[in-house]
Amino acid sequence: MKFINAQTKMIKYLKSLDFSNRSDTQDTIISLPILEKIITNGFISDGSQEGIHNRGYNTETKRYYKIKERAFLTGFMKRAKARKFVERINTETNKIAFIVQIDPSEAFDKLFYEGDPNAVSSIPVTVENSASIKSKIKSLYPHSQIKLVLPKSTFNCMKKSANLKKICAIEYIACIDPVYCRRANSVNGLYKDVLKTLVNL
């Protein structure tokens, strides 16, 4: 499948009931119009986070919780424009972008899937904590991260899911807002900077 066909298919999926009915997409629905523009302009997203700040009480666990997110966007871009895109995000905006490196070695693959915490560096994008007493929530701890390196086997599976299995000249990009709880679709948010940069490449 050509890159442009994969773009069309991803946009169609974002508009589908399969996507809207997922339990983990409710925060993303409001951002679909700008995400579609980002995909149309050459960044096929396979993951994102809105940058929310959430706190409350879980009636099942009977614990208070607090969650803080950094907005992020991950996905695929043609190699010909990926490096220029990353450079401009890092020099012309207050956001961070990088090309995720792919390690083809079987040794790294084994370390990665065995969950060795020293196998690969990562950047936290969600921190959280919980306690039975609200006032006891002091520090927040990393819950989810963006990896700086991925095994080739993982990269190939992700390409297949994005209908890019047979396309070789692509890079996997990660864009992160370093500021916690700045909404991705806000005036100064991540999505606006990503779209502006793509349009002006």
Secondary structure by P-SEA (a helix, b strand, c coil): ccaaaaaaaaaaaaacccccccccccccccaaaaaaaaaaacccccccccbbbbbbbcccccccbbbbbccccccccccccaaaaaaaaaccccbbbbcbbbbccaaaaaaaaacccccbbbbbccccccccccccccbbbbcbbbbccccaaaaaaaaaaacccccccbbbbbbbcccccccccccccaaaaaaaaaaac
